[in-house]
């Protein structure tokens, strides 16, 4: 038997795009976008470079597709008549930082922007769009709840979430999410309270 390493076996046929995206999710999550090379992606996805480039124009296109597939699973729920909006808002802090493909370290959109800082880059623009939609959904839930200032509450909860995710990444723990959830519960309760009228005293 030859001592030479056997070549990587390439799978053909259907499912190549899904394998590439799965490999990208695992590698981008574990080591970041810039540290992941195309050779590594083809090896992990069991495809040739030709096949990879048939599905994705380049690495930027692959990063964009990787983030796009994560959006729906990470965004807050849309308002629903069957669900309590306050609980739906709090649910954003009940994460275990996992997707179907494995654990997430921090927010993949924030992570990508750190590595692709140019504001006019498609990946950066997608991340900004995702964060805007994240806040919009929280604002919609706050409005459904009857919050005094739904825009303010939506922005507060969005910022609180981003801070909790960042601390989760630093400490490799979901404990910051529990603290953030408690703070969010107080903000939601405060926003739901009726506005207190101002007492006017008329001098005689």
C-alpha positions as CSV (number, residue, x, y, z in Angstrom):
1,X,0.0,0.0,0.0
2,X,1.3,3.4,-0.9
3,X,2.3,5.8,1.9
4,X,0.8,8.7,0.0
5,X,-2.3,10.2,1.4
6,X,-5.5,9.2,-0.5
7,X,-7.0,12.1,-2.4
8,X,-10.1,13.7,-1.0
9,X,-13.1,12.0,-2.5
10,X,-15.6,14.4,-4.2
11,X,-19.3,13.7,-4.2
12,X,-21.2,14.6,-7.3
13,X,-24.8,15.1,-8.0
14,X,-27.6,16.8,-6.0
15,X,-26.9,18.3,-2.7
16,X,-23.6,20.0,-3.5
17,X,-24.9,23.5,-2.6
18,X,-26.2,22.2,0.7
19,X,-22.9,20.5,1.6
20,X,-21.0,23.7,0.7
21,X,-23.3,25.8,2.9
22,X,-23.1,23.3,5.8
23,X,-19.3,23.3,5.5
24,X,-19.3,27.1,5.4
25,X,-21.5,27.4,8.5
26,X,-19.3,25.1,10.5
27,X,-16.0,26.7,9.4
28,X,-17.1,30.3,9.5
29,X,-18.5,29.7,13.0
30,X,-15.5,27.9,14.3
31,X,-12.7,30.1,12.9
32,X,-14.2,33.1,11.2
33,X,-14.6,34.2,7.6
34,X,-11.1,35.5,6.8
35,X,-9.3,32.5,8.3
36,X,-11.3,30.1,6.1
37,X,-9.9,29.4,2.7
38,X,-11.7,28.1,-0.4
39,X,-9.5,24.9,-0.4
40,X,-10.7,24.2,3.1
41,X,-14.3,24.8,2.1
42,X,-14.1,22.4,-0.9
43,X,-12.5,19.7,1.2
44,X,-15.0,20.0,4.0
45,X,-17.9,20.2,1.5
46,X,-16.6,17.2,-0.5
47,X,-16.8,19.1,-3.8
48,X,-14.3,20.3,-6.4
49,X,-13.4,23.9,-6.8
50,X,-15.2,23.9,-10.1
51,X,-18.4,22.7,-8.4
52,X,-18.1,25.3,-5.7
53,X,-17.7,28.1,-8.2
54,X,-20.7,26.8,-10.2
55,X,-22.9,27.4,-7.1
56,X,-21.2,30.6,-5.8
57,X,-19.4,33.3,-7.7
58,X,-16.8,33.7,-5.0
59,X,-16.2,33.8,-1.3
60,X,-18.2,37.0,-0.8
61,X,-21.2,35.3,-2.5
62,X,-20.8,32.3,-0.2
63,X,-20.6,34.4,2.9
64,X,-23.7,36.3,1.8
65,X,-25.6,33.0,1.2
66,X,-24.4,31.6,4.6
67,X,-25.8,34.6,6.5
68,X,-29.0,34.7,4.4
69,X,-29.9,31.1,5.4
70,X,-29.5,32.0,9.1
71,X,-31.8,35.0,9.1
72,X,-35.2,33.4,9.7
73,X,-34.0,31.3,12.5
74,X,-32.4,34.2,14.4
75,X,-35.0,37.0,13.9
76,X,-37.7,37.6,16.6
77,X,-41.1,36.2,15.8
78,X,-43.6,38.3,13.9
79,X,-46.6,39.5,15.9
80,X,-49.3,36.8,16.3
81,X,-52.8,36.9,17.7
82,X,-52.1,33.5,19.3
83,X,-49.0,34.5,21.2
84,X,-48.3,37.0,24.0
85,X,-46.1,39.8,22.5
86,X,-44.3,40.3,25.8
87,X,-43.3,36.7,25.9
88,X,-42.3,36.8,22.3
89,X,-40.0,39.7,23.0
90,X,-38.4,37.9,26.0
91,X,-37.9,34.8,23.9
92,X,-35.0,36.4,22.0
93,X,-33.0,36.0,25.2
94,X,-33.8,32.3,25.5
95,X,-31.3,31.1,23.1
96,X,-28.8,28.2,23.4
97,X,-26.6,29.6,20.6
98,X,-27.3,26.6,18.3
99,X,-28.5,26.0,14.8
100,X,-29.2,22.8,13.1
101,X,-25.6,22.8,12.0
102,X,-24.0,23.3,15.4
103,X,-23.2,26.0,18.0
104,X,-23.0,29.7,17.2
105,X,-20.4,31.9,18.8
106,X,-21.9,35.3,19.2
107,X,-24.0,36.9,16.4
108,X,-22.8,35.7,13.0
109,X,-23.9,39.0,11.4
110,X,-21.8,41.1,13.9
111,X,-18.9,38.7,13.5
112,X,-19.1,39.1,9.7
113,X,-19.2,42.9,9.9
114,X,-16.1,42.9,12.1
115,X,-14.2,41.0,9.3
116,X,-15.9,42.8,6.4
117,X,-16.0,46.5,7.7
118,X,-16.6,48.3,4.4
119,X,-20.2,49.7,4.8
120,X,-20.9,49.3,1.0
121,X,-19.9,45.7,0.9
122,X,-22.9,43.3,0.2
123,X,-22.1,41.3,3.4
124,X,-22.0,44.4,5.5
125,X,-25.2,45.7,3.9
126,X,-27.0,42.4,4.6
127,X,-25.9,42.5,8.2
128,X,-27.3,46.0,8.6
129,X,-30.5,45.0,6.9
130,X,-30.8,42.0,9.3
131,X,-30.3,44.2,12.4
132,X,-32.9,46.7,11.1
133,X,-35.4,43.9,10.6
134,X,-34.6,42.6,14.1
135,X,-35.4,45.9,15.6
136,X,-38.5,46.4,13.4
137,X,-40.0,43.1,14.6
138,X,-39.4,43.9,18.3
139,X,-41.0,47.3,17.7
140,X,-44.0,45.6,16.1
141,X,-44.3,43.3,19.1
142,X,-44.0,46.3,21.4
143,X,-46.8,48.1,19.5
144,X,-49.0,45.0,19.6
145,X,-48.5,44.9,23.4
146,X,-49.6,48.6,23.7
147,X,-46.2,50.0,24.8
148,X,-46.2,53.8,25.3
149,X,-43.2,54.2,23.0
150,X,-42.8,51.0,20.9
151,X,-39.9,52.4,18.8
152,X,-37.9,53.2,22.0
153,X,-38.7,49.7,23.5
154,X,-37.8,48.0,20.2
155,X,-34.4,49.8,20.1
156,X,-33.7,49.2,23.8
157,X,-34.3,45.4,23.5
158,X,-32.3,45.2,20.3
159,X,-29.3,46.9,21.9
160,X,-29.7,44.8,25.0
161,X,-29.7,41.6,22.9
162,X,-26.5,42.7,21.0
163,X,-24.8,43.4,24.3
164,X,-25.8,40.0,25.7
165,X,-24.6,38.2,22.6
166,X,-21.2,40.0,22.8
167,X,-20.8,39.0,26.4
168,X,-21.8,35.5,25.6
169,X,-19.0,35.3,23.1
170,X,-16.5,36.8,25.5
171,X,-17.4,34.5,28.5
172,X,-18.5,31.5,26.4
173,X,-21.6,31.3,28.6
174,X,-25.4,31.9,28.2
175,X,-25.5,33.5,31.6
176,X,-25.4,37.1,30.2
177,X,-28.6,36.2,28.3
178,X,-30.3,35.4,31.6
179,X,-29.3,38.8,33.1
180,X,-30.4,40.6,29.9
181,X,-33.7,38.8,30.0
182,X,-34.4,40.1,33.5
183,X,-33.5,43.6,32.4
184,X,-35.8,43.2,29.4
185,X,-38.7,42.1,31.5
186,X,-38.4,45.3,33.6
187,X,-38.3,47.4,30.4
188,X,-41.3,45.7,29.0
189,X,-43.2,46.0,32.3
190,X,-42.3,49.7,32.5
191,X,-43.3,50.3,28.9
192,X,-46.7,48.7,29.5
193,X,-47.6,51.0,32.4
194,X,-50.0,53.8,31.7
195,X,-48.6,57.3,31.4
196,X,-48.9,59.1,34.7
197,X,-50.6,62.5,34.3
198,X,-48.8,65.7,35.4
199,X,-50.4,67.4,38.4
200,X,-51.1,71.1,37.7
201,X,-51.4,73.4,40.7
202,X,-53.3,76.7,40.1
203,X,-52.4,79.5,42.4
204,X,-55.3,81.6,43.8
